[in-house]
Amino acid sequence: MVRQTLRVGFVGSGFIAHFHLKSMIGVRNVEVTGVYSRSAEKRQRFADAVDELGLGSCRSHESLQALFEADDVDAIWILSPNDTRLGVMRELHASVKAGRSKVLAVACEKPLARTVREAREMVRLVEDAGLNHGYLENQVFCTPVLRGKEIIWRRAASATGRPYLARAAEEHSGPHEPWFWQGERQGGGVLSDMMCHSVEVARHLLTAPGARRDTLKVKAVNGTVATLKWTRPHYSDQLRERYGAEVDYRNRPSEDFARGTVELEDEDGNPLMIEATTSWAYVGAGLRIQLELLGPEYAMEFNSLSTGLKVFMSRHVTGSEGEDLVEKQNAEQGLMPVLEDEAGVYGYTDENRHMVECFRKGETPLETFHDGLAVVEILMGLYMSAELERTVHFPEPALEDYVPVVARPA
């Protein structure tokens, strides 16, 4: 039965939750009817934002159980910190299995989990509960990615052969919240935080339209990690001043740079390659996403900071710091790019439109928890490669219980 309106409950009320909320303005047939997070103040601020945006009547719930068992919630968006997601899924599974919850679907923000074992348990729980499920990887739904992939595969690949190399890079000057900087809570550093984007958007670009992502077989991975900026005393002290003693980069750093190569094979045995780089040590106009797709007689490229709209402000224009032009904005003066619709360009609008329609109609989304598990396997392979200083070949059974060095208990 197709539901006229999907009523969504949010777990989490931080930065990424508000990004998703903003994107919902461009989504039809949806209402945001509930929210839970540990902070009552942030929950209420989120509920007020829902009202201001005209996205429904949102209740602030004091517990996960109350949200999951509310009679006006059909689907859950898990947007809480990485170390909480498995616990959230266990609670949802228990409520559904006991017949206390009428939730029919769940979507989880990237990465799905911190380890392969955690990710596999997320998949087991969601399927045992009989829930439809989606993996929230926004870059797969970036408007340039959707349009670029369609053109390349329809016009170029059909004439000269499939693409064989995807490059993906994402860089900015560092995360917003303290838990991102804590390896044990986040599951790693920049590789876990941002390369999950890069490897999945690259896999997506290399996958033939309409084909399952697992038609590409991972053969081997090779990774490198480094801390280039934030362990320097001046900058580690900055983090301590900003976030307090819980972020101690002098003694408990995570990597702020990561490079990875992923060797794959298509259905016909042809070799394919992904090159990915990520960094929290990039100081430019703001968040920069660079994507390339190469084939026998063609190439596609996208740079999120090569915007059509730019503004210039002289040194006489002064003001407080903000992110009103682009995410992770690093300057308030000079010639600056402007992203007129960040939620759209970054993919959040199309991602949420797709998930809402799939859940509303009972269809399987383009990205599911299975894709989230596959991404975590690649990330753990890259971390293992960096630690062992060698290429890791798949399948690698030791990845099941592998924990990155920076995520291990002190």
C-alpha positions as CSV (number, residue, x, y, z in Angstrom):
1,M,0.0,0.0,0.0
2,V,1.4,3.4,-1.0
3,R,1.3,5.9,1.8
4,Q,0.2,9.4,0.9
5,T,2.6,11.0,3.4
6,L,5.7,9.6,5.0
7,R,6.0,10.8,8.6
8,V,9.7,10.9,9.7
9,G,11.3,10.9,13.1
10,F,14.9,12.1,13.5
11,V,17.4,10.6,15.9
12,G,19.9,13.5,16.4
13,S,19.5,17.2,16.3
14,G,23.0,18.4,15.4
15,F,24.6,19.9,12.3
16,I,23.9,17.1,9.9
17,A,20.3,16.8,11.2
18,H,19.6,20.4,10.3
19,F,21.3,19.9,6.9
20,H,18.8,17.1,6.2
21,L,15.9,19.2,7.6
22,K,16.8,22.1,5.3
23,S,16.8,19.7,2.3
24,M,13.3,18.4,3.2
25,I,11.9,21.7,1.9
26,G,12.4,20.3,-1.6
27,V,10.8,16.9,-0.8
28,R,7.1,16.2,-1.4
29,N,4.9,13.8,0.5
30,V,6.8,14.1,3.8
31,E,6.4,15.5,7.3
32,V,8.9,15.6,10.1
33,T,6.8,14.6,13.1
34,G,9.3,13.7,15.9
35,V,12.9,14.1,17.1
36,Y,15.0,12.6,19.9
37,S,18.5,13.6,21.0
38,R,20.1,13.8,24.4
39,S,19.8,17.6,24.7
40,A,16.3,18.9,25.4
41,E,17.4,22.4,24.3
42,K,18.6,21.1,20.9
43,R,15.6,18.9,20.5
44,Q,13.3,21.9,21.0
45,R,15.3,24.1,18.7
46,F,15.0,21.4,16.0
47,A,11.2,21.1,16.6
48,D,10.9,24.8,16.3
49,A,12.9,24.8,13.0
50,V,10.5,22.1,11.6
51,D,7.5,24.4,12.4
52,E,9.3,27.5,10.9
53,L,10.0,25.5,7.7
54,G,6.4,24.3,7.5
55,L,7.4,20.6,7.5
56,G,4.8,19.4,10.0
57,S,4.1,19.3,13.7
58,C,7.3,17.9,15.3
59,R,7.2,16.5,18.9
60,S,10.3,16.5,21.0
61,H,10.6,13.1,22.6
62,E,12.5,12.4,25.8
63,S,13.6,8.9,24.9
64,L,14.3,6.7,21.9
65,Q,11.5,4.4,22.9
66,A,9.0,7.2,22.9
67,L,10.0,8.3,19.4
68,F,9.9,4.7,18.0
69,E,6.5,3.9,19.6
70,A,4.9,7.2,18.6
71,D,1.7,6.7,16.5
72,D,2.7,9.5,14.1
73,V,6.1,8.1,13.0
74,D,6.5,5.8,9.9
75,A,10.3,6.0,9.3
76,I,13.4,6.8,11.3
77,W,16.4,8.9,10.1
78,I,19.5,7.9,12.3
79,L,21.7,11.0,12.4
80,S,23.3,10.7,15.8
81,P,27.1,10.2,16.4
82,N,28.8,7.1,15.0
83,D,29.3,5.4,18.4
84,T,25.5,5.6,19.1
85,R,24.1,4.2,15.8
86,L,24.3,0.5,16.7
87,G,22.6,1.1,20.0
88,V,19.8,3.1,18.3
89,M,19.3,0.2,15.8
90,R,19.1,-2.3,18.6
91,E,16.5,-0.2,20.4
92,L,14.4,0.1,17.2
93,H,14.8,-3.6,16.4
94,A,13.5,-4.5,19.9
95,S,10.5,-2.1,19.6
96,V,9.5,-3.4,16.2
97,K,9.9,-7.1,17.1
98,A,7.9,-6.7,20.3
99,G,5.1,-5.1,18.3
100,R,5.4,-1.8,20.2
101,S,6.5,0.2,17.1
102,K,4.8,0.7,13.7
103,V,7.9,2.0,12.1
104,L,8.3,0.5,8.6
105,A,11.7,1.9,7.4
106,V,14.9,3.4,8.6
107,A,17.7,5.4,7.0
108,C,21.2,5.8,8.5
109,E,23.7,8.5,7.9
110,K,27.2,7.6,6.7
111,P,29.2,5.7,7.7
112,L,26.9,2.9,8.7
113,A,29.2,1.8,11.6
114,R,32.7,2.0,13.0
115,T,33.8,-1.5,12.2
116,V,32.8,-4.4,9.9
117,R,31.3,-6.3,12.8
118,E,29.2,-3.4,13.8
119,A,28.1,-2.8,10.2
120,R,27.2,-6.5,9.8
121,E,25.1,-6.3,13.0
122,M,23.3,-3.2,11.6
123,V,22.3,-5.2,8.5
124,R,21.2,-8.3,10.6
125,L,19.0,-6.2,12.9
126,V,17.3,-4.2,10.1
127,E,16.5,-7.3,8.1
128,D,15.4,-9.4,11.2
129,A,13.0,-6.5,12.0
130,G,11.6,-6.6,8.5
131,L,12.3,-2.9,7.9
132,N,13.0,-1.3,4.5
133,H,16.4,0.4,4.8
134,G,18.4,3.1,3.2
135,Y,22.1,4.3,3.5
136,L,22.4,8.0,3.5
137,E,25.3,8.7,1.2
138,N,24.6,12.2,-0.2
139,Q,27.3,12.4,-2.8
140,V,25.7,9.6,-4.8
141,F,22.8,12.0,-5.2
142,C,24.8,15.2,-5.9
143,T,23.1,17.0,-8.8
144,P,26.4,17.1,-10.8
145,V,26.9,13.3,-10.2
146,L,23.4,12.4,-11.3
147,R,23.6,14.5,-14.4
148,G,27.2,13.7,-15.2
149,K,26.8,9.9,-14.8
150,E,23.7,9.9,-17.0
151,I,25.5,11.7,-19.8
152,I,28.7,9.7,-19.7
153,W,27.1,6.3,-19.7
154,R,24.5,7.2,-22.3
155,R,26.7,9.0,-24.8
156,A,30.3,8.1,-24.2
157,A,30.4,4.7,-22.6
158,S,27.8,3.3,-25.0
159,A,30.0,4.3,-27.9
160,T,33.6,3.6,-26.7
161,G,33.4,1.4,-23.6
162,R,32.8,1.6,-19.9
163,P,34.7,4.0,-17.6
164,Y,37.7,2.5,-15.8
165,L,39.0,5.2,-13.4
166,A,37.2,7.3,-10.8
167,R,38.9,9.9,-8.7
168,A,37.2,11.4,-5.6
169,A,38.6,13.9,-3.1
170,E,37.0,15.8,-0.3
171,E,38.8,18.3,1.9
172,H,38.0,21.0,4.5
173,S,39.6,22.6,7.6
174,G,38.1,20.2,10.2
175,P,34.8,19.0,11.7
176,H,32.2,20.9,13.7
177,E,31.7,18.7,16.8
178,P,34.3,17.3,19.3
179,W,33.3,13.6,18.8
180,F,34.5,13.7,15.2
181,W,38.0,14.3,16.6
182,Q,37.9,11.4,19.0
183,G,39.1,8.3,17.3
184,E,37.4,5.8,19.6
185,R,33.9,7.5,19.3
186,Q,34.1,8.3,15.6
187,G,35.8,5.1,14.6
188,G,38.9,6.8,13.1
189,G,39.8,10.1,11.7
190,V,39.3,11.8,8.3
191,L,39.5,8.4,6.5
192,S,36.4,7.1,8.4
193,D,34.7,10.5,8.3
194,M,35.1,11.5,4.7
195,M,36.5,8.7,2.6
196,C,33.2,6.8,3.1
197,H,31.9,9.5,0.7
198,S,34.7,9.2,-1.8
199,V,34.8,5.4,-2.2
200,E,31.0,5.1,-2.6
201,V,30.5,8.0,-5.0
202,A,33.4,6.5,-7.1
203,R,31.8,3.0,-7.0
204,H,28.5,4.6,-8.1
205,L,30.1,6.4,-11.0
206,L,31.8,3.2,-12.2
207,T,28.7,1.0,-11.8
208,A,26.5,0.7,-15.0
209,P,23.1,2.4,-14.7
210,G,20.6,0.0,-13.3
211,A,23.2,-2.5,-12.2
212,R,23.7,-3.6,-8.6
213,R,26.7,-2.1,-6.9
214,D,28.1,-5.6,-6.1
215,T,28.6,-6.3,-9.8
216,L,31.9,-4.6,-9.1
217,K,34.2,-6.9,-7.1
218,V,36.8,-5.3,-4.8
219,K,40.2,-7.1,-5.4
220,A,42.7,-5.1,-3.3
221,V,43.1,-1.8,-1.4
222,N,46.1,0.3,-0.4
223,G,46.0,3.1,2.0
224,T,48.1,5.8,3.7
225,V,47.2,8.0,6.6
226,A,49.0,10.9,8.3
227,T,48.5,13.8,10.7
228,L,49.9,16.8,8.9
229,K,48.5,19.8,10.7
230,W,46.5,19.2,13.9
231,T,49.3,17.6,16.0
232,R,51.5,20.7,15.6
233,P,51.4,22.2,19.1
234,H,49.8,25.5,18.1
235,Y,46.9,23.7,16.4
236,S,46.5,20.9,19.0
237,D,46.2,23.7,21.6
238,Q,43.5,25.3,19.4
239,L,41.5,22.1,19.5
240,R,41.8,21.9,23.3
241,E,40.7,25.5,23.7
242,R,37.7,25.0,21.3
243,Y,36.5,21.7,22.6
244,G,38.1,21.2,26.1
245,A,40.0,18.3,27.5
246,E,38.0,15.7,25.6
247,V,39.9,16.5,22.4
248,D,43.6,15.9,23.2
249,Y,45.5,15.8,19.9
250,R,48.9,16.0,21.7
251,N,48.3,12.5,23.1
252,R,45.3,11.0,21.2
253,P,45.4,12.3,17.6
254,S,43.5,10.8,14.6
255,E,44.7,11.2,11.0
256,D,43.8,14.4,9.2
257,F,45.0,13.2,5.8
258,A,44.2,9.9,4.0
259,R,44.9,8.5,0.6
260,G,43.4,5.3,-0.8
261,T,43.4,3.2,-4.0
262,V,40.8,0.5,-4.6
263,E,41.3,-2.1,-7.3
264,L,38.1,-3.5,-8.6
265,E,36.9,-5.9,-11.4
266,D,33.7,-5.6,-13.4
267,E,31.4,-8.3,-14.5
268,D,33.6,-9.2,-17.5
269,G,36.8,-9.3,-15.5
270,N,38.0,-5.8,-16.7
271,P,40.2,-4.0,-14.1
272,L,38.8,-0.7,-12.6
273,M,40.5,1.7,-10.2
274,I,39.4,4.2,-7.6
275,E,41.8,6.9,-6.3
276,A,40.6,8.8,-3.2
277,T,42.0,11.5,-1.0
278,T,40.6,13.2,2.0
279,S,41.8,15.9,4.4
280,W,41.0,18.0,7.5
281,A,44.1,20.1,6.7
282,Y,42.8,22.0,3.7
283,V,42.5,25.8,4.1
284,G,40.7,27.3,1.1
285,A,37.3,28.9,0.5
286,G,35.5,26.1,2.3
287,L,34.5,22.4,1.8
288,R,35.9,21.2,-1.6
289,I,34.6,18.2,-3.4
290,Q,36.5,17.1,-6.6
291,L,35.3,14.2,-8.7
292,E,36.6,12.8,-12.0
293,L,35.4,9.8,-14.2
294,L,37.7,8.6,-17.0
295,G,37.1,6.2,-19.8
296,P,38.6,5.2,-23.2
297,E,37.6,8.4,-25.1
298,Y,36.1,10.7,-22.5
299,A,36.4,12.4,-19.0
300,M,34.0,14.0,-16.6
301,E,35.1,16.4,-13.8
302,F,33.4,18.4,-11.0
303,N,34.7,20.9,-8.4
304,S,32.3,22.1,-5.9
305,L,34.2,25.4,-5.4
306,S,34.1,26.3,-9.1
307,T,30.7,28.0,-8.6
308,G,28.8,30.2,-11.1
309,L,28.2,32.7,-8.3
310,K,31.0,34.5,-6.6
311,V,31.2,37.7,-4.5
312,F,34.0,40.1,-3.6
313,M,34.3,41.9,-0.4
314,S,37.1,44.4,0.3
315,R,39.0,44.7,3.5
316,H,36.6,47.5,4.5
317,V,33.8,45.0,4.8
318,T,34.0,43.4,8.2
319,G,31.8,41.0,10.1
320,S,31.7,37.9,12.3
321,E,32.7,34.5,11.1
322,G,30.0,32.4,9.4
323,E,29.1,29.7,6.9
324,D,26.6,31.6,4.9
325,L,28.4,31.3,1.5
326,V,29.7,27.7,1.7
327,E,30.1,25.0,4.3
328,K,33.4,25.2,6.4
329,Q,33.9,28.8,5.1
330,N,37.3,30.1,5.9
331,A,37.2,33.8,5.1
332,E,34.8,36.8,5.2
333,Q,36.7,39.0,2.7
334,G,38.1,38.7,-0.8
335,L,36.8,36.9,-3.9
336,M,34.6,34.0,-2.6
337,P,32.5,31.3,-4.2
338,V,28.9,31.0,-3.2
339,L,26.8,27.8,-3.3
340,E,23.3,29.0,-3.8
341,D,21.8,25.7,-2.8
342,E,24.2,23.6,-0.7
343,A,21.6,21.0,0.2
344,G,20.8,20.4,-3.5
345,V,24.4,20.5,-4.9
346,Y,25.7,18.2,-2.1
347,G,22.9,15.7,-2.8
348,Y,20.8,15.9,0.3
349,T,17.6,17.0,-1.4
350,D,17.6,14.3,-4.1
351,E,18.8,11.7,-1.5
352,N,15.9,12.5,0.8
353,R,13.4,12.7,-2.0
354,H,14.6,9.2,-3.2
355,M,14.4,7.7,0.3
356,V,11.0,9.2,1.1
357,E,9.5,7.9,-2.2
358,C,11.0,4.4,-1.8
359,F,9.8,4.1,1.8
360,R,6.4,5.5,0.9
361,K,5.9,3.0,-1.9
362,G,7.7,0.1,-0.3
363,E,10.5,0.0,-2.9
364,T,14.2,-0.8,-2.3
365,P,16.4,2.4,-2.3
366,L,19.4,2.8,-4.5
367,E,21.6,2.8,-1.4
368,T,20.9,0.3,1.4
369,F,22.6,-0.9,4.6
370,H,24.3,-3.6,2.4
371,D,26.1,-0.7,0.6
372,G,27.0,0.8,3.9
373,L,28.5,-2.5,5.0
374,A,30.5,-2.7,1.7
375,V,31.9,0.8,2.3
376,V,33.0,-0.1,5.9
377,E,34.8,-3.2,4.6
378,I,36.8,-1.0,2.1
379,L,37.6,1.6,4.8
380,M,38.8,-1.0,7.3
381,G,40.9,-2.5,4.5
382,L,42.5,0.9,3.9
383,Y,43.2,1.4,7.6
384,M,44.7,-2.1,7.8
385,S,46.8,-1.4,4.7
386,A,48.1,1.8,6.3
387,E,49.0,0.1,9.5
388,L,50.7,-2.9,7.9
389,E,52.3,-0.8,5.1
390,R,51.2,-3.2,2.4
391,T,48.4,-3.9,0.0
392,V,45.4,-5.8,1.5
393,H,43.8,-8.3,-0.8
394,F,40.1,-9.2,-0.6
395,P,38.6,-11.2,0.8
396,E,40.5,-10.6,4.1
397,P,38.8,-12.5,7.0
398,A,40.8,-10.4,9.6
399,L,38.8,-7.3,8.6
400,E,35.8,-8.7,10.5
401,D,37.2,-7.8,13.9
402,Y,39.7,-5.1,12.8
403,V,39.7,-1.8,14.6
404,P,41.8,1.1,13.3
405,V,44.8,2.1,15.5
406,V,43.4,5.5,16.3
407,A,40.1,4.0,17.4
408,R,41.5,1.5,19.8
409,P,41.1,2.2,23.6
410,A,44.0,4.2,25.1
